[in-house]
């Protein structure tokens, strides 16, 4: 079977590189979570994951579709000069979004203590300037995908974690560890990695008006449609830990649920990586190659079976029995991650074809499933209710993407 893999094929090399980097990223991510749980404890770790969920939620809210629009245009345009100008527009837009994001987080800080049991308003205010870097993570994830810069994307995904582990290790040795320092190091790591990508991509900041008009025109018919869906779909996914915090007396269950999401993430990444690596190729195809789909299904199923056998001893070994509750959540979330991953797989194809309405509608269906679960199940079942919500929204996601994928094929 190994001999059948053509390593000389650029696309296969890119898929292997991106997935390899994601596996490294997951290993580093597990290392980060182990460090965080050990040095912060269950309750403060829950506070940390709550802060992460809040800024991830607002990242989607303030994007307005411009980032995904630039991604689509970068994938379509063959002229290098135009792509450099589009990169320049992407950077300028992201800077503006960063400023908006800082203001948003300051406003959230004033209302946070009125709606949640744990008062973290002072933490949000103290960290507000550094939240400027958060939109850059989403921006470069998309831009590098649209440029088919898979190797750079691979580095961008693991660099912040390497920087974070190094910095936290040093601070821990000197006893300078708190919730604030942990979040500061994370946000600064995002900022450094983003500035490095700007240097590597070398965007062009001349003729910006023409490039911006191109993005604005395309955003009206594509990007904004995706954005409307993302508000309900993607943002509602990030709402899970926030809902647990709202309906609970502390953020401990937020930590358990977030840990379950972290350790099951590789299962979603398998089909997502294939779709991401083939994004530019999808733009020139009428359908997804069946061989790629069959191979991805097989690998995903094998990975799921292995995961279900090893997850309990792994959590006990790495995180201690204090986090054992995350195991039962991980069993449920794991299946949901598989469905979400394949939803992303078909989502990439439809995105490469500019099917913004299809993506919007699919995201709305997912959002409805998430909102119903987080509002009506989480209050009674807590973190377990959030896990079942993740599973149900995954089923809704793959079902909607398959429906629209087949509709697109029939239409064309």
C-alpha positions as CSV (number, residue, x, y, z in Angstrom):
1,X,0.0,0.0,0.0
2,X,2.9,2.3,0.8
3,X,4.3,1.7,-2.7
4,X,1.1,3.0,-4.2
5,X,1.7,6.5,-2.7
6,X,3.5,8.6,-5.3
7,X,5.7,10.9,-3.2
8,X,6.8,12.7,-6.4
9,X,3.3,14.0,-6.8
10,X,3.2,17.6,-5.5
11,X,-0.4,17.3,-4.3
12,X,0.3,14.2,-2.3
13,X,3.4,15.8,-0.8
14,X,1.4,18.8,0.2
15,X,-1.3,16.7,1.8
16,X,1.3,14.7,3.7
17,X,3.1,17.9,4.7
18,X,0.0,19.6,5.9
19,X,-1.3,16.6,7.8
20,X,2.1,15.9,9.2
21,X,2.2,19.5,10.5
22,X,-1.2,19.1,11.9
23,X,-0.2,15.9,13.7
24,X,2.8,17.8,15.1
25,X,0.5,20.7,16.0
26,X,-1.9,18.3,17.8
27,X,1.1,16.8,19.7
28,X,2.3,20.2,20.6
29,X,-1.3,21.2,21.4
30,X,-1.6,18.3,23.8
31,X,1.8,19.3,25.3
32,X,0.4,22.8,25.7
33,X,-2.8,21.6,27.4
34,X,-0.8,19.2,29.7
35,X,1.4,22.2,30.7
36,X,-1.7,24.4,31.2
37,X,-3.6,21.8,33.2
38,X,-0.6,21.1,35.4
39,X,0.3,24.7,36.2
40,X,-3.2,26.2,36.3
41,X,-5.3,23.4,37.8
42,X,-8.8,22.4,36.7
43,X,-10.6,25.6,37.7
44,X,-8.1,28.2,36.3
45,X,-7.7,26.0,33.2
46,X,-11.5,26.3,32.7
47,X,-11.1,30.1,33.0
48,X,-8.4,30.0,30.4
49,X,-10.5,28.0,28.0
50,X,-13.4,30.3,28.6
51,X,-11.3,33.3,27.4
52,X,-10.2,31.3,24.4
53,X,-13.8,30.5,23.5
54,X,-14.8,34.1,23.8
55,X,-12.2,35.5,21.5
56,X,-12.7,32.6,19.0
57,X,-16.4,33.4,19.0
58,X,-15.9,37.1,18.3
59,X,-13.2,36.4,15.6
60,X,-16.0,35.0,13.4
61,X,-18.5,37.8,14.3
62,X,-16.2,40.7,13.2
63,X,-14.8,39.1,10.0
64,X,-17.6,40.3,7.7
65,X,-16.6,37.8,5.0
66,X,-13.6,39.7,3.6
67,X,-11.1,37.0,4.6
68,X,-12.9,34.2,2.8
69,X,-13.5,36.4,-0.2
70,X,-9.7,37.2,-0.5
71,X,-9.0,33.4,-0.2
72,X,-11.3,32.6,-3.1
73,X,-9.8,35.3,-5.3
74,X,-6.2,34.3,-4.5
75,X,-7.1,30.7,-5.6
76,X,-8.6,31.9,-8.9
77,X,-6.1,34.6,-10.0
78,X,-3.2,33.5,-12.1
79,X,-1.5,36.9,-12.3
80,X,1.2,37.2,-9.5
81,X,1.0,41.0,-9.4
82,X,-2.7,40.9,-8.7
83,X,-2.3,38.3,-6.0
84,X,0.3,40.4,-4.3
85,X,-2.1,43.3,-4.3
86,X,-4.8,41.1,-2.9
87,X,-2.4,40.0,-0.2
88,X,-1.8,43.7,0.6
89,X,-5.6,44.3,0.9
90,X,-5.9,41.3,3.1
91,X,-3.3,42.6,5.5
92,X,-4.9,46.1,5.6
93,X,-8.3,44.7,6.2
94,X,-7.0,42.4,9.0
95,X,-5.4,45.4,10.7
96,X,-8.7,47.2,10.7
97,X,-10.4,44.0,12.0
98,X,-7.8,43.8,14.8
99,X,-8.7,47.3,16.0
100,X,-12.4,46.5,15.9
101,X,-11.6,43.3,17.8
102,X,-9.8,45.2,20.6
103,X,-12.8,47.6,21.0
104,X,-15.2,44.6,21.0
105,X,-13.3,42.8,23.8
106,X,-13.2,46.0,25.9
107,X,-17.0,46.3,25.6
108,X,-17.4,42.6,26.4
109,X,-15.4,43.1,29.6
110,X,-17.9,45.6,31.0
111,X,-20.8,43.1,30.5
112,X,-19.0,39.8,31.3
113,X,-19.4,39.9,35.1
114,X,-23.1,40.6,34.8
115,X,-23.8,37.4,32.9
116,X,-21.3,34.9,34.2
117,X,-20.6,33.6,37.7
118,X,-16.8,33.9,37.3
119,X,-15.8,37.5,37.0
120,X,-13.0,37.8,34.5
121,X,-13.7,41.4,33.4
122,X,-10.4,42.8,34.8
123,X,-8.5,40.1,32.9
124,X,-10.2,41.0,29.6
125,X,-9.5,44.7,30.1
126,X,-5.9,44.1,31.0
127,X,-5.3,41.9,27.9
128,X,-7.4,44.0,25.5
129,X,-4.5,45.5,23.4
130,X,-3.1,42.1,22.7
131,X,-6.3,40.8,21.3
132,X,-5.4,42.9,18.2
133,X,-3.4,39.8,17.0
134,X,-6.3,37.3,17.1
135,X,-7.9,38.1,13.7
136,X,-4.5,37.6,12.0
137,X,-4.7,33.8,12.8
138,X,-7.9,33.4,10.9
139,X,-6.7,35.7,8.1
140,X,-3.4,33.8,7.4
141,X,-5.0,30.4,7.7
142,X,-7.3,31.4,4.8
143,X,-4.8,33.4,2.8
144,X,-2.1,30.7,2.8
145,X,-4.8,28.2,1.7
146,X,-5.9,30.4,-1.2
147,X,-2.3,30.9,-2.3
148,X,-1.7,27.2,-2.1
149,X,1.3,27.9,0.2
150,X,0.8,24.6,2.0
151,X,4.3,24.4,3.4
152,X,4.1,27.9,4.9
153,X,0.6,27.1,6.2
154,X,2.1,24.0,7.9
155,X,4.7,26.2,9.6
156,X,2.2,28.9,10.6
157,X,0.1,26.3,12.4
158,X,2.8,25.0,14.7
159,X,5.0,28.1,15.2
160,X,2.8,29.7,17.8
161,X,2.7,26.5,19.8
162,X,6.5,26.1,19.8
163,X,6.9,29.7,20.9
164,X,4.3,29.3,23.6
165,X,5.8,26.1,25.1
166,X,9.3,27.7,25.1
167,X,8.1,30.9,26.8
168,X,5.8,29.1,29.3
169,X,8.6,26.7,30.3
170,X,11.0,29.7,31.1
171,X,8.3,31.6,33.0
172,X,7.4,28.5,35.0
173,X,11.0,28.0,36.1
174,X,11.0,31.5,37.4
175,X,7.6,31.1,39.1
176,X,5.9,33.8,36.9
177,X,2.8,31.9,36.0
178,X,-0.8,33.1,36.3
179,X,-3.9,33.2,34.1
180,X,-2.8,36.6,32.7
181,X,0.8,35.5,31.8
182,X,-0.5,32.4,30.1
183,X,-2.9,34.3,27.9
184,X,-0.3,37.1,27.2
185,X,2.2,34.5,25.9
186,X,-0.4,32.9,23.7
187,X,-1.5,36.2,22.1
188,X,2.1,37.3,21.6
189,X,2.9,34.0,19.9
190,X,0.0,34.6,17.5
191,X,1.4,38.1,16.8
192,X,4.9,36.9,16.1
193,X,3.8,34.1,13.8
194,X,1.6,36.5,11.9
195,X,4.3,39.1,11.4
196,X,6.6,36.4,10.2
197,X,4.0,35.4,7.5
198,X,3.7,39.0,6.4
199,X,7.5,39.0,5.8
200,X,7.4,35.7,3.9
201,X,4.4,36.6,1.7
202,X,5.7,40.1,0.9
203,X,2.3,41.7,0.1
204,X,2.1,44.6,-2.3
205,X,0.6,47.8,-0.9
206,X,0.3,49.8,-4.1
207,X,-2.8,49.9,-6.3
208,X,-4.8,49.0,-3.3
209,X,-8.0,50.7,-4.5
210,X,-8.3,48.5,-7.5
211,X,-7.7,45.3,-5.5
212,X,-10.0,46.4,-2.7
213,X,-12.8,47.1,-5.2
214,X,-12.3,43.6,-6.6
215,X,-12.6,42.1,-3.1
216,X,-15.6,44.3,-2.2
217,X,-17.5,43.3,-5.4
218,X,-16.8,39.6,-4.8
219,X,-17.6,39.9,-1.1
220,X,-21.1,41.2,-1.8
221,X,-22.0,38.1,-3.8
222,X,-19.9,35.4,-2.1
223,X,-18.0,36.3,1.1
224,X,-20.9,38.0,2.9
225,X,-23.1,35.0,2.2
226,X,-20.5,32.8,3.8
227,X,-20.2,35.3,6.7
228,X,-23.9,35.2,7.4
229,X,-23.8,31.5,7.7
230,X,-20.6,31.6,9.8
231,X,-22.3,33.9,12.3
232,X,-24.8,31.2,13.0
233,X,-22.8,28.1,12.2
234,X,-19.1,28.5,13.1
235,X,-19.6,31.1,15.8
236,X,-22.3,29.0,17.4
237,X,-19.8,26.1,17.6
238,X,-17.5,28.4,19.7
239,X,-20.5,29.2,21.8
240,X,-20.4,25.8,23.5
241,X,-17.9,26.5,26.3
242,X,-19.6,29.9,26.8
243,X,-22.9,28.3,27.3
244,X,-21.5,25.8,29.8
245,X,-20.0,28.7,31.7
246,X,-23.3,30.6,31.7
247,X,-25.4,27.7,33.0
248,X,-22.7,26.4,35.5
249,X,-21.5,27.6,38.8
250,X,-17.8,27.6,37.7
251,X,-15.7,27.1,34.6
252,X,-14.4,23.6,35.5
253,X,-16.8,21.8,33.1
254,X,-15.6,24.3,30.4
255,X,-12.1,22.8,30.9
256,X,-13.4,19.2,30.6
257,X,-15.4,19.9,27.4
258,X,-12.5,21.9,25.9
259,X,-10.1,19.2,26.7
260,X,-12.4,16.7,24.9
261,X,-12.4,18.9,21.9
262,X,-8.6,19.2,21.9
263,X,-7.8,15.5,22.0
264,X,-10.4,14.6,19.4
265,X,-9.3,17.3,17.0
266,X,-7.0,15.0,14.9
267,X,-10.1,13.1,13.8
268,X,-11.6,16.1,12.1
269,X,-8.3,17.2,10.6
270,X,-7.9,14.1,8.4
271,X,-10.6,15.0,5.9
272,X,-10.2,18.7,6.5
273,X,-6.5,18.5,5.5
274,X,-7.3,16.7,2.2
275,X,-9.9,19.3,1.4
276,X,-7.6,22.2,2.2
277,X,-4.7,20.8,0.2
278,X,-6.9,20.3,-2.8
279,X,-8.7,23.6,-2.6
280,X,-6.9,25.2,-5.5
281,X,-7.3,22.0,-7.6
282,X,-11.0,21.8,-6.7
283,X,-11.4,25.2,-8.4
284,X,-10.6,23.5,-11.7
285,X,-12.6,20.3,-11.2
286,X,-16.3,19.5,-11.7
287,X,-16.4,16.9,-8.8
288,X,-14.3,15.5,-6.1
289,X,-12.1,12.5,-7.1
290,X,-13.7,9.3,-5.7
291,X,-10.3,7.8,-4.9
292,X,-9.5,10.7,-2.5
293,X,-12.9,10.3,-0.8
294,X,-12.6,6.5,-0.3
295,X,-9.1,6.8,1.0
296,X,-10.0,9.5,3.4
297,X,-13.0,7.5,4.7
298,X,-10.9,4.5,5.4
299,X,-8.1,6.4,7.2
300,X,-10.7,8.2,9.3
301,X,-12.5,5.1,10.4
302,X,-9.3,3.3,11.4
303,X,-8.2,6.4,13.3
304,X,-11.6,6.6,15.1
305,X,-11.3,3.0,16.3
306,X,-7.8,3.4,17.5
307,X,-8.7,6.6,19.3
308,X,-11.6,5.0,21.2
309,X,-9.3,2.3,22.6
310,X,-6.5,4.6,23.7
311,X,-8.2,7.8,24.9
312,X,-8.8,6.8,28.5
313,X,-5.3,5.7,29.4
314,X,-3.8,8.7,27.5
315,X,-5.9,11.2,29.5
316,X,-5.0,9.5,32.8
317,X,-1.3,9.4,31.9
318,X,-1.1,13.0,30.6
319,X,-3.6,14.9,32.7
320,X,-4.2,12.8,35.8
321,X,-7.5,11.3,37.1
322,X,-8.6,14.9,37.9
323,X,-9.6,15.2,34.3
324,X,-11.1,11.7,33.9
325,X,-14.6,13.3,33.2
326,X,-13.2,14.4,29.8
327,X,-13.0,10.7,28.7
328,X,-16.8,10.2,28.6
329,X,-17.1,13.5,26.7
330,X,-14.4,12.5,24.3
331,X,-16.2,9.3,23.3
332,X,-19.2,11.4,22.1
333,X,-17.3,14.3,20.6
334,X,-15.0,12.0,18.6
335,X,-17.8,10.8,16.4
336,X,-19.0,14.3,16.0
337,X,-15.5,15.4,14.9
338,X,-15.4,12.8,12.1
339,X,-18.7,14.2,10.7
340,X,-17.4,17.8,11.0
341,X,-14.2,16.9,9.2
342,X,-16.1,15.4,6.3
343,X,-18.4,18.4,6.3
344,X,-15.3,20.6,5.9
345,X,-14.1,18.3,3.1
346,X,-17.1,19.0,0.9
347,X,-17.2,22.6,2.2
348,X,-13.8,23.2,0.6
349,X,-15.0,22.0,-2.8
350,X,-18.1,24.2,-2.7
351,X,-16.1,27.1,-1.5
352,X,-13.6,26.8,-4.4
353,X,-16.6,27.0,-6.7
354,X,-17.9,30.2,-5.2
355,X,-21.0,28.6,-3.8
356,X,-21.5,31.1,-1.0
357,X,-25.2,30.5,-0.7
358,X,-24.8,26.8,-0.3
359,X,-22.1,27.3,2.4
360,X,-24.3,29.9,4.1
361,X,-27.3,27.6,4.2
362,X,-25.2,24.7,5.5
363,X,-23.8,26.9,8.2
364,X,-27.2,28.1,9.2
365,X,-28.4,24.5,9.6
366,X,-25.4,23.7,11.8
367,X,-26.0,26.9,13.8
368,X,-29.6,25.9,14.5
369,X,-28.5,22.5,15.7
370,X,-25.9,24.1,18.0
371,X,-28.2,26.8,19.4
372,X,-30.9,24.3,20.1
373,X,-28.5,22.1,21.9
374,X,-26.7,24.7,23.9
375,X,-29.9,26.5,24.9
376,X,-32.1,23.5,25.7
377,X,-29.7,20.6,26.5
378,X,-26.7,22.2,28.2
379,X,-28.8,23.7,31.1
380,X,-29.9,20.2,32.1
381,X,-26.9,18.0,31.2
382,X,-24.0,20.5,31.3
383,X,-20.8,19.5,29.5
384,X,-22.3,16.1,28.4
385,X,-25.1,18.1,26.7
386,X,-22.5,20.1,24.9
387,X,-20.9,16.9,23.7
388,X,-24.1,15.5,22.3
389,X,-24.7,18.9,20.6
390,X,-21.3,18.6,18.9
391,X,-22.3,15.2,17.6
392,X,-25.7,16.3,16.4
393,X,-24.4,19.4,14.6
394,X,-21.7,17.3,13.0
395,X,-24.4,15.0,11.5
396,X,-26.3,18.0,10.3
397,X,-23.1,19.5,8.8
398,X,-22.1,16.5,6.7
399,X,-25.8,15.9,5.6
400,X,-26.2,19.5,4.4
401,X,-22.8,19.6,2.6
402,X,-23.5,16.3,0.8
403,X,-27.0,17.6,-0.2
404,X,-25.5,20.8,-1.7
405,X,-22.5,19.0,-3.3
406,X,-24.9,16.6,-5.1
407,X,-27.1,19.5,-6.1
408,X,-24.1,21.3,-7.5
409,X,-23.1,18.2,-9.5
410,X,-26.6,17.8,-11.0
411,X,-26.7,21.5,-11.9
412,X,-23.4,21.4,-13.7
